[in-house]
Structure formats: structure tokens, C-alpha cells
Amino acid sequence: MTDRHAFSIAKLGGIITSRRWIVLFMVAFVMMMGYVFWDLISPLSTLLISHIEDKGMGWTAAEYGFYAGSYSVFNIFLLMLFWGGIILDRYGIRITGVLATGAMLLGACITYYALVMIPPTDYTDLSFTLFGLIPAHIKVQVLVAALGFGLFGMGCDITGITVSKIVTKWFTGHELASAKGVQVAMARLGTASAISLSPLIAFYFGLSALVLTGAIALLIAFLVFLLYLFLDRNYDRSAHQQVVQTMESNHEGERFSIRDLLKVVSNPGFWLIALLCVMFYSSIRPFMKFATDLLINKYGVANLTAGWIVSVIPYGTIILTPLFGIVYDRIGHGARLMLIGCLLITVCHGCLALPMLNNEWFALSLMLLAGVAFALVPGAMWPSVPKIVPLRQLGTAYSIIYYIQNIGLMLVPMWVGNVIDRHTSTTTGHVDYTMPMLIFFGFGLLATVVAAILLAADKRRDYGLEQANIVPSKDDRAQSASCNQQACRE
């Protein structure tokens, strides 16, 4: 290689370094807006379940659970995550991203129409109830809102696997866990903003203004992704794309084939990550949908205050997730970080299930504990997937993981909603949350067991989960070797 070529590659490497952080913040912003809409309604579960004469929507807990679980309906029954992963690996980031972000926006518009334009007094009967998890006699408003939320969920999760592949493409061999940490932190910022601010917006401007705000946020996200496509297209036309293609050829080789799918599903490490994902997220994500109502019923917290207390969970992850990502990048111990996080969420749910200690400050401390767990597990889990699955199979791997995760995100809210209805007093309307919290505790315990098995499997199969993510450059290694030799001479 001539000096001129070496200089060009070094210069282009600097361009790649600066642009990858710009790309990270753009695509992470897109996901952040998705999480804003995902959790926009969560703090208002008490309002939705309140009687119409009390300015509520008159939903039952089962109807609210069905709405929350409908996020995953299309992903599960139409296998949209599976097809989304195939499309991503086959046709690339651009086409998949535009379709996915467009689906998010369309779903939000349908949800807005249902909650604003359809009266909560209209009912319909369903023949399919998913073994009683879906109410047979259900509001038309709930059904249409669930349709929109399901379309949004399909787009949101396919956007998620697309963004994950973008970040992996740009940061493999560099600050991958730190980048994933920033991505997750911005997503949690979206969740925290929605949970903490939506009660205020609904209180002062009404539910329609709140849902419209979420739809506008997704419109902005859609435009930002279009801007990313413009930058990415110019990036592909530039000379340094050849360097990127040379780097990626070491990982990809040829296009995705059915053999890649077979390799993914025959990988035991992949299945451990997938099981850990569904168990952990089933213990935390549906819990956050009901946490505000839990604080109101069990701890006597005011409606607005309850939303702020629950928002402690995602707010804590904004700082902690990048911090744990840096630890994983530079020190390693990814499997141990996941195990510690699973233990923490299990302890949190076990304490919330106790019938005593109904103190507001006790609940706040447990939310802080849940926030630490919510930073530890995703901050170490998502950067661990590329260590187990090659890059060209990554879109499909993420799609299968998201698909399995969606099974929990659909069924658990429906299950808990029905349990809450059975444990609600018909005279006072008070809810006994002991049994719902035991359900979440069970999922946390299962996640802990899987995390322990994953740690043992990593030691046996050497996945590299306990190793640092940052790979030293040749210059760094040469300098380190030179220093070691000089130290030996001295």
C-alpha cells in the first residue's frame, strides 16, 4: 500500500468516526419518538378505567390489557417481525426503515381517530377471545385503538431491528456497547418523558391533545429517518464507502439465505439471549403499564405524583445505560451484568408483592431499583447479540428475538388485566395487586435462571460475553508491546 493510499484510508477513517456518532443520534432519536408514543397512555390507565360519568373512558382492566397487548398482535400472528428481518437482510436498511417508520405513523393516526372520534359507549361482540384473554363484549373504541396500536407496534419493532443493525454496522470493533447504551438511553428518555408529562398534558389539554402530540412526534421521527436516508445515500456515493464495504466483506460475504436462518435457530447462545429477553421484558414492560395504577391503589399516591414516581424507572436508565455500556466496552463482564440486573428486578417485584410496607418512599426506592435493572440488562444484552450471531444474520436474529419478546408483551398485559379485574372490589373499586405482582416476580425469577445458564454457557462455549467490546488497533497493540519490551529492558 502506498503512502497516498494509506493517507486516504486514514482520512476516510476519520470521516467514518465522526459520521457514525451523527448517525447514532439520528436513528436513536427516531426510536425515542417511538417510545414516546408507546408509553403515552400508560400513566392514564386509571383515567381510562374510570367511569364515563367521572370523565373517564369506562374501560375495564381487561380491555386496557388487551389494548396494551395489541402492540404485538401483528408481530406475532402475521409473523411481521420475521418478515421484517428477512426484508432487512435482503433489501437493506433504507427500504425497511421507510416502511417501518411509516407504519408507526399510520398506526398512531388510527389510534388517535379511535380515542377521539369513536364514542366509548359503542360495543361489539367477538368470536375469537384468545382463550378468554380478550373480552368477548368489547368497546368498538378499544378494538380500533388496538388495531392502530398493533400497526404502530409492528412498525416500532421493525424500526428497532433496523436501528440495531445500523448501530452494529457503524460501531462493530469500536464503542459498540457505548453506542447501544446511548441508543437505549434515548429510548428510555422517550419513555420517561411520556410517563411523566402525559398526565399533565391530559389534565390541561385533554386526551385528544395528548394522543395528537404523540402522532406529531412520530411524524417528526419519520422526517428525520428520511434525512438519514439522504445522508446515507451521499455516504454510499463517496469514496470511503469502499473502505466500509471492505470491512463488511469480512463479516457478510454473500446475501442472506435460508441456511443463515438455520444457523441462527441452531445456535444455543442465541436461544438463551432470546429467552432472557422475553422473560426480562415480560417482567418490566407490562409492569410499567400498570405501575401507576398500582401506586394509586396500594400506596395511595395521587394520580399526577404516581406518574412521576414510575418515570424514575426510565429516567435512571438514561445515565446508567451508557455507563454500563462503557463498562462492558472497556472491561467486559456482559453476562454478569445481565445476571445482576435480573436479580434486581426479581427483588423489586418480590418487595412490591408484600402486603405490608405500603409506604410511598418504599415504593419510590423500589422504582429506583427497577431503573437500575432496566439499565443493566438491555445495556449488556443487545450488544451481546453480535458476539453470538454474524452481522449478515443479525437482522434475522434481532427479528426472531423481537418476535419471541412480543409474545410476552402481548400475553402478559392481557393476563394481568384479567387478574386485576378478578381482584377488584365491586363495591369500592379497590384493586389488590398482590397476585399481579407475583406474576411479574415469577418472570423476573425465570429471567434470573436463564441469565445464570447464559453465564455458564459463555464459559463453556467462549461466546466472548465476558470480554471487552473495544478491539485495540494495530498501532495500540504495537505501542503496548513496545512499552512492555522497554519495561522488560529497564
Salt bridges, closest charged atoms under 4 A:
ASP39 OD1 - ARG285 NH1 2.75
ASP39 OD1 - LYS289 NZ 3.69
GLU63 OE1 - LYS139 NZ 3.36
ASP89 OD1 - LYS165 NZ 2.53
ASP125 OD1 - HIS137 ND1 2.64
GLU175 OE1 - ARG20 NH2 3.50
ASP232 OD2 - ARG94 NE 3.02
ASP236 OD2 - ARG94 NH2 2.08
ASP260 OD1 - ARG392 NE 2.99
GLU466 OE1 - HIS333 ND1 3.22
GLU466 OE1 - ARG336 NE 2.85
